[in-house]
Amino acid sequence: MKRVVGVLFSCVLFIVPAVVAQNTSEDHGEAGIFAEYFRFGDPGPNSNYIGLGGRAAFNVHPNVQIEGEMGYDFERNYTSTFSNGVTTANVQSRLRSLHGFFGPKFQTSGPLRIFVTGKVGFENFTVTNAGAPAGFANAVGLGSGVTAFALYPGGGIEGFVGPIGLRAEIGDNIFFNNGMHNNLRVSFGPQFRF
């Protein structure tokens, strides 16, 4: 898996300068941050995770971008009600998710854009007692937990006023670990054109 990530990173280093050099429009790309909702539903039971991430894209054509993104989902708490209906217990899940994707984004033109995307990447699941910053640092190293090949088909809408905009996206975060597992992912956040 480390080799796949290394190859993808190397491709970005060589492709991005060529893409930017060929782009003659004022807008060379976009960068943004986002909050995400990740419904980890397969394998069950369904669990809802909230996380943060970032993305960057470079224009190949006014309607096509090459985009990379990474998101990290924090641990979550569960409340269990016992059979007497009165007693509850708060239990922490130490499972955290890190996903990274790279691929094309096809979009309409104008200040309000509709887009579709199809990306490849990885999904890493880590179980840790560390706090959020240390847990993220461990997950980025991909040295612990389970890392699986992943696909992400999605789409959404983004609107710009000058160089500043908002983006909303929904997609299917599919990872492969003893079969194919489909999981809903929704993200929302600011975008900046440069």
N, C-alpha and C positions, 0 to 999 in steps of 0.2 A: 504494500500500500504506500510505503514511503517513496518508492520509485515512481509510482503513478503521480503522487503529489509533486515530486521533483520534476518530472517531465512536463506536467501542466504549468508549473511555475516557470520553467525554462522557455516554454512556448510563449507565455505572456511576455517575457523579457525580450524575445526576438520579434514577436508579431506587433506589439503595441507601437514601437517607434515607426515601423513601416505604415501602419494604419494611420497614425497621426500625420505623417508626412504626406500621405495621399489625400488627406481630407482638406478641401479648399474652402469649406464653409466656416462661418464664424464659430459655430459650436463644434468643439472637438470631442466632447464627451460629457459625462455626468458622474457625480459622486453623491452618495447619500448615506444616511443612517436610518435604521428602522427598528420599531418594536414589532415583535412577532408573537403569534399564537400558534402553537404546535400541538395538534391533537394526536397524541401517540396512541393509535387505536389498534394496530395490528403488529405484533400479537397483543391480545387483550390482557387485562381489562383496559378500557379507555382511560387515558390520563391527559389532562390539559396542562400544558406548560407555557410559560411566558418567558420571552427572552429578548435579547438585543443583538443587532448586527450592523454590518456595513457593506456597501457595494460600490463598485466603480465600473464604468463602461466607457469604451472608446468607439467613436463613429467609424464605420467602414464605408457607409453610404448614409445619406440623410435619413433613410428608413431602416437601417440595419446597424446594430451595435454589437460589439463583443463585450460581454459582461462577466465579472467575477464577484462573488459575494460569500460572506461567512456570517453565520449566526450562532449564538450560544444561548441555550435554554437553561434557566436556573432550576435548582431543586424545588420540590413543592411539598406542601403539607397535606395530609389526609386526615379527616375526622371520621372516626368509626363509631357508630352507635351500636351498643350491645343489645341483645335480645330483650332485655327488660325495658327498652325504649327510653331510659332515663340516663344511663351511664354512657359517657363518651370518652374517647381517648384521641389525642392529637399525635399523629405519627409522621415523622419526616421521611420522605423518600430521598435517598442519597443519589439517585439516578440523575445524570445531567447529559444533555445532548449538544454536540457541536456538529454543524453541517457546513460544508463548503461546496460551492458549485461554480461552474464555468461554462459559458456557451453563448449562442447568439440570441439577440432580442430583436424582433421585427415589430416596427411601430408605424403609426400614421404620422403625418406632419401637422404642424400647427401648435398653438399654445395648449390645446387639450388633445392628448394622445391616447389611443387605445393600443395595447401591445400584447404580443404572445411571446413566449420564450420556451426554450427547451435546453436544459443544462445537464451536464454530467458532473459527478464529484464523489464525495464521501459523506458518510454518516458515522459519527463516533459516539458511542455510549460509554460513559464513565460512571463508576460508583465510587464516591469519595466522601470523607468526613470533613474535608477542607472547606474553608469559606469560599465565597464566589470568586474572588480574584485568584486565589491559589488553585481552585478547581479549574478555572479557565486556562491558566498557564499549563497545568498538567494535561488538559484535553488537547490544547494546541500542539503539544509535543507528540500526540498520537501514540505515546508509549504505553498507555494503560487503557483498559477497557476493550471494547470491541469496535473495530473499524470495518465498515462494509461499503461496497460500491453502491452508489445511489444515482437516481435520475430525478429530474425535477421538471415536469411540464407545468406551465402556468400562464397566467395572463392577468391583465389589469388595466388600470387607467392612471394617467398622470397629467397634471395641469401645471402650467408655468405662467408666472407673471414676471417677465424679464428672465433673469437667470435663476430665480428661486421658484421652487415648485413643491407639490405634494404628490406622493405616489401611494396607491393602494393596489395590492396584488393578492391573488389567491392561486394555490396550486396543489399538486399532489406530490408529496415528498415520498418517493418510492425507494426503499433500500432493499438490498438482496442479502439475506442471511438465512440459510436453509429455506429458500423460497423467496417470493416477492411479497413485500409488506407495504401497503398503501397507507399514507397518513396525511391528513389535511394540514395545510400550512397557510396562514394569512399574515401579511405584513403591511405596515403602514408607517410612513415617515417622510421627512423632507428630502428633496433632491436639489442639487445645485449643478447648473450647466456651466461649463468653462470652455 
